């Protein structure tokens, strides 16, 4: 079968490997659509994984939708022909972290995946992924392209649940790529009336307006002053960082109102440290939080938003490439000009 093999952001090679063979309790999925995630182009992140595994390349891809084409006889609740979204990570539901509501800190979640990765014609779904609620049969009204967004939207749902985003608050979103635009839409359907968004890219700022931001600013403005001018001298109640730029992380620290929460949805690379004005934060009860990945309940919520059509995901797709053109697709993602979500599709679909 054909795969796209990742060596670095500028070296993505088409390759041919054997189609996976399923074992007891497993299924084989024919991938129809697969999204390129912003984390797929974080070279420091990918190189660290290669080093850990002792390999020089990876087959990435974790936002997939497709059809079950083979299944083990022991898998009773799924059938060949089912249209599915499959989560690459699943928690155990039993460890201390899971029981405390931190399923994305679970050791099992950090060590599960499908074989070989979503940038392939077929993927083998391990038994554990099936048993731990990692396979979603799609309603006929949900397209493969919509299903690709279940995982990224699930991550957004988790972050906003942790931060308790709700009506009556001012929400500042730094970075208007796919995740930032999903955060804008989700905050809007949660009833937020004052959503402020920033980016350095004018195309993305326009998209932020289209998807529901009430005010947008270029990231280079005096953001604290601008927010105070439109928000009756108050800063943001919720600050969501959706870019790894250090400048955005610093802005987040400066734009937090008293009693606010800063949630780092994206972070700078390892080795970058931030100076936190801890005395000011102590006096004003400002909370700094992080959010990583999505747990099953977050994927459930994301699926329901997509099923209800209340969150528009398809219009976030700006580019579609066949799997054989993965190198060109990665180039578009890395350049980050007039692009939002880039989708890979298997040949002929």
C-alpha positions as MATLAB code, in Angstrom:
seq = 'XXXXXXXXXXXXXXXXXXXXXXXXXXXXXXXXXXXXXXXXXXXXXXXXXXXXXXXXXXXXXXXXXXXXXXXXXXXXXXXXXXXXXXXXXXXXXXXXXXXXXXXXXXXXXXXXXXXXXXXXXXXXXXXXXXXXXXXXXXXXXXXXXXXXXXXXXXXXXXXXXXXXXXXXXXXXXXXXXXXXXXXXXXXXXXXXXXXXXXXXXXXXXXXXXXXXXXXXXXXXXXXXXXXXXXXXXXXXXXXXXXXXXXXXXXXXXXXXXXXXXXXXXXXXXXXXXXXXXXXXXXXXXXXXXXXXXXXXXXXXXXXXXXXXXXXXXXXXXXXXXXXXXXXXXXXXXXXXXXXXXXXXXXXXX';
ca = [
       0.000    0.000    0.000;
       1.058    3.625   -0.460;
       2.160    5.805    2.447;
       3.640    9.269    2.940;
       6.847    8.957    4.946;
       8.006   11.962    6.993;
      11.748   12.697    7.401;
      11.435   16.438    8.030;
       9.147   19.260    6.957;
      10.889   19.508    3.576;
      11.355   15.795    2.998;
       8.112   13.844    2.675;
       8.457   10.763    0.469;
       5.922    8.528   -1.157;
       6.657    4.938   -0.183;
       5.198    1.462   -0.562;
       4.859   -0.890    2.410;
       2.844   -4.083    3.023;
      -0.791   -3.619    3.963;
      -1.227   -4.297    7.700;
      -2.521   -7.707    8.756;
      -5.127   -7.619   11.499;
      -5.134   -9.920   14.508;
      -7.796  -10.992   17.033;
     -10.023   -8.126   18.147;
      -8.753   -5.780   15.446;
     -10.108   -4.024   12.359;
      -8.610   -2.693    9.135;
      -9.731    0.747    7.942;
      -9.420    2.074    4.404;
      -8.482    5.716    4.922;
     -10.593    8.119    2.892;
      -9.502   11.481    4.310;
      -6.728   12.497    6.683;
      -6.006   15.963    8.044;
      -2.576   17.470    8.554;
      -2.348   18.728   12.137;
      -0.256   21.695   13.222;
       1.689   19.304   15.446;
       2.714   17.311   12.363;
       5.049   20.148   11.331;
       6.632   20.680   14.768;
      10.036   19.300   13.849;
      11.371   19.321   17.413;
       8.388   17.197   18.438;
       8.757   14.770   15.536;
      12.532   14.482   15.809;
      12.220   13.660   19.516;
       9.853   10.816   18.658;
      12.189    9.515   15.964;
      15.061    9.542   18.427;
      12.978    7.709   21.044;
      11.984    5.033   18.509;
      15.424    4.840   16.920;
      14.128    5.545   13.399;
      14.870    8.125   10.717;
      11.289    8.649    9.548;
       7.660    8.425   10.614;
       4.295    7.769    9.018;
       2.247   10.518   10.604;
      -1.467   11.293   10.487;
      -3.945   11.085   13.355;
      -7.049   12.852   12.016;
      -8.626   10.154    9.873;
     -11.951    8.972    8.521;
     -12.598    5.917    6.389;
     -14.326    2.577    5.960;
     -13.920   -0.701    7.822;
     -12.816   -3.197    5.170;
     -11.792   -6.115    7.414;
     -12.624   -7.122   10.977;
     -11.856   -9.888   13.410;
     -14.688  -12.300   14.173;
     -14.440  -11.289   17.822;
     -15.391   -7.678   17.028;
     -19.170   -7.819   17.342;
     -20.338   -4.185   17.500;
     -18.693   -3.089   14.248;
     -19.160   -4.379   10.721;
     -17.404   -4.239    7.378;
     -18.669   -1.197    5.498;
     -19.081    0.997    8.568;
     -17.916    4.554    7.990;
     -15.739    5.498   10.949;
     -13.579    8.049   12.671;
     -10.820    6.437   14.743;
      -8.989    8.045   17.651;
      -5.261    7.287   17.673;
      -4.944    7.651   21.463;
      -7.154    6.072   24.125;
      -6.981    6.296   27.947;
      -7.265    3.343   30.307;
     -10.108    4.895   32.400;
      -8.629    3.139   35.458;
      -5.421    4.915   36.524;
      -5.105    7.751   39.041;
      -4.988   10.403   36.286;
      -8.050    9.080   34.501;
     -10.011    8.962   37.753;
      -9.059   12.592   38.449;
     -10.357   13.694   35.041;
      -6.911   13.988   33.452;
      -7.364   11.245   30.866;
      -4.939   12.916   28.470;
      -2.179   12.479   31.063;
      -2.815    8.719   31.107;
       0.219    6.574   30.302;
      -1.834    4.356   27.994;
      -3.070    7.362   26.028;
       0.523    8.460   25.492;
       1.493    5.033   24.217;
      -1.384    3.976   21.947;
      -1.663    4.551   18.220;
      -2.807    2.874   15.072;
      -0.604    1.125   12.530;
       1.154    2.646   10.677;
      -0.366    6.173   10.736;
      -3.097    8.093    8.993;
      -1.027    9.099    5.968;
      -1.501    5.647    4.473;
      -4.061    3.819    2.374;
      -4.954    1.437    5.210;
      -4.546    1.465    8.985;
      -4.764   -1.405   11.443;
      -6.724   -0.489   14.556;
      -5.442   -2.366   17.618;
      -7.797   -4.170   19.968;
      -7.118   -1.714   22.789;
      -8.244    1.253   20.650;
     -11.503   -0.535   19.916;
     -12.141   -1.648   23.505;
     -11.385    1.795   24.954;
     -13.978    3.684   22.892;
     -11.667    4.822   20.114;
     -13.889    3.980   17.127;
     -16.901    6.114   16.164;
     -19.391    4.902   13.568;
     -20.445    7.949   11.575;
     -23.991    9.001   10.934;
     -24.739    9.143    7.203;
     -25.132   12.911    7.477;
     -21.500   13.294    8.593;
     -19.041   13.353    5.692;
     -15.509   11.972    5.811;
     -14.182   15.525    5.680;
     -16.309   16.570    8.637;
     -15.168   13.495   10.554;
     -11.527   14.512   10.127;
     -12.285   17.397   12.514;
     -13.573   15.249   15.378;
     -10.109   14.959   16.907;
      -8.992   18.609   16.551;
     -12.392   19.883   17.683;
     -12.271   17.413   20.584;
      -9.013   19.014   21.715;
     -10.709   22.420   21.579;
     -13.704   21.123   23.554;
     -11.375   19.852   26.261;
      -9.543   23.162   26.584;
     -12.739   25.196   26.837;
     -14.193   22.791   29.399;
     -11.068   23.124   31.541;
     -11.174   26.917   31.267;
     -14.969   27.031   31.788;
     -15.643   29.231   28.772;
     -19.165   30.642   29.082;
     -21.376   33.620   28.297;
     -20.585   36.898   29.983;
     -16.821   36.548   29.574;
     -14.326   38.208   27.244;
     -12.317   35.563   25.408;
      -9.005   36.388   23.723;
      -7.662   33.904   21.178;
      -4.044   34.282   20.085;
      -3.488   32.602   16.717;
      -6.141   31.993   14.048;
      -5.111   28.756   12.412;
      -7.399   25.723   12.504;
      -7.464   25.470   16.290;
      -7.952   29.197   16.801;
     -10.894   29.284   14.384;
     -12.436   26.248   16.063;
     -12.034   27.984   19.428;
     -13.798   31.043   18.026;
     -16.732   28.978   16.782;
     -17.049   26.941   19.963;
     -16.899   30.038   22.175;
     -19.617   31.574   20.016;
     -21.997   28.620   20.356;
     -21.296   28.607   24.095;
     -22.781   32.091   24.215;
     -19.667   34.278   24.407;
     -20.469   37.766   23.079;
     -16.996   39.300   23.167;
     -14.433   37.237   21.254;
     -11.154   38.942   20.374;
      -8.682   37.244   18.022;
      -5.148   38.022   16.868;
      -2.753   36.764   14.230;
       0.122   38.042   12.077;
      -1.582   36.818    8.886;
      -4.248   39.041    7.293;
      -5.891   36.084    5.536;
      -6.407   34.361    8.863;
      -7.663   37.526   10.526;
     -10.317   37.778    7.827;
     -11.250   34.135    8.460;
     -11.524   34.911   12.179;
     -14.113   37.562   11.369;
     -15.993   35.174    9.074;
     -16.120   32.476   11.757;
     -17.420   34.695   14.525;
     -14.718   36.841   16.137;
     -16.193   40.136   17.294;
     -12.887   42.024   17.073;
      -9.590   41.131   15.416;
      -6.158   42.696   15.771;
      -2.830   42.183   14.119;
      -0.595   40.584   16.720;
       1.889   43.473   16.564;
      -0.469   46.071   18.075;
      -0.399   47.241   21.692;
      -2.871   44.511   22.589;
      -3.433   45.385   26.248;
      -4.392   48.950   25.312;
      -6.662   47.818   22.460;
      -8.505   45.319   24.660;
      -9.001   47.845   27.427;
     -10.377   50.409   24.974;
     -13.098   48.062   23.703;
     -13.728   46.262   27.005;
     -14.378   49.111   29.440;
     -10.788   49.111   30.731;
     -10.889   45.383   31.573;
      -8.552   42.824   30.046;
      -9.545   39.298   28.940;
     -11.277   36.812   31.239;
     -10.074   33.817   29.219;
      -6.878   33.861   27.139;
      -6.374   30.906   24.791;
      -2.932   30.566   23.215;
      -3.171   28.776   19.858;
       0.319   29.428   18.530;
       3.753   28.365   19.682;
       5.209   31.840   19.110;
       7.014   33.075   22.207;
       5.703   36.584   21.572;
       2.132   35.282   21.820;
       2.908   33.470   25.061;
       4.248   36.738   26.476;
       1.186   38.652   25.250;
      -1.035   36.141   27.019;
       0.631   36.953   30.331;
       0.079   40.670   29.748;
      -3.576   40.483   28.646;
      -5.096   38.538   31.554;
      -7.685   40.309   33.714;
      -8.067   39.784   37.450;
      -9.619   36.392   38.149;
      -8.854   35.251   34.602;
      -7.499   32.037   33.140;
      -4.737   31.645   30.590;
      -4.844   28.320   28.810;
      -1.861   27.232   26.752;
      -3.396   25.174   23.959;
      -0.110   25.528   22.068;
       3.302   26.146   23.600;
       6.780   27.293   22.559;
       9.412   24.654   21.896;
      11.387   23.029   24.735;
      13.955   25.294   26.350;
      11.819   28.431   26.111;
      10.913   29.771   29.551;
       8.506   32.575   30.445;
       8.892   35.076   33.256;
       5.626   35.143   35.173;
       4.853   38.243   37.281;
       3.886   35.944   40.113;
       3.198   38.662   42.702;
       0.710   40.353   40.365;
      -0.846   36.987   39.528;
      -1.132   36.115   43.207;
      -2.855   39.372   44.092;
      -5.259   39.137   41.144;
      -5.919   35.383   41.297;
      -4.897   34.710   37.708;
      -4.691   31.045   36.719;
      -2.271   29.596   34.169;
      -3.431   26.287   32.662;
      -2.497   23.879   29.893;
      -4.567   21.546   27.764;
      -3.271   18.553   25.835;
      -5.188   16.340   23.437;
      -8.716   15.011   23.769;
     -10.356   12.360   25.926;
     -13.352   10.269   24.778;
     -15.911   12.605   26.365;
     -14.352   15.510   24.455;
     -14.538   13.543   21.201;
     -18.177   12.759   21.994;
     -18.889   16.464   22.384;
     -17.020   17.316   19.181;
     -18.912   14.678   17.219;
     -22.237   16.032   18.456;
     -21.344   19.610   17.493;
     -20.418   18.400   14.005;
     -23.480   16.166   13.731;
     -25.749   19.081   14.680;
     -23.985   21.290   12.062;
     -23.670   24.034   14.694;
     -19.934   24.215   14.103;
     -18.838   24.679   10.501;
     -15.748   22.606    9.866;
     -15.813   21.963    6.117;
     -15.314   25.641    5.271;
     -12.055   25.534    7.243;
     -10.595   23.312    4.515;
      -8.601   25.416    2.077;
      -6.578   22.727    0.310;
      -7.059   19.097   -0.688;
      -4.245   16.902   -1.989;
      -3.968   13.243   -2.983;
      -1.738   11.160   -0.712;
       0.883   11.076   -3.470;
       1.223   14.873   -3.167;
       1.862   14.897    0.583;
       5.125   16.810    0.139;
       3.291   19.652   -1.590;
       0.601   19.539    1.108;
       3.174   19.888    3.873;
       4.741   22.825    2.049;
       1.395   24.638    2.067;
       0.966   23.967    5.794;
       4.490   25.121    6.633;
       4.245   28.309    4.565;
       0.978   29.189    6.348;
      -0.017   31.843    3.830;
      -3.592   31.550    2.563;
      -4.286   28.176    4.105;
      -6.172   26.830    7.086;
      -6.893   23.096    7.039;
      -5.088   20.902    4.531;
      -6.544   17.473    3.800;
      -4.952   14.391    2.243;
      -7.185   11.938    0.408;
      -6.494    8.484   -0.956;
      -6.242    8.160   -4.715;
      -9.531    8.042   -6.576;
     -11.667    9.539   -3.778;
];
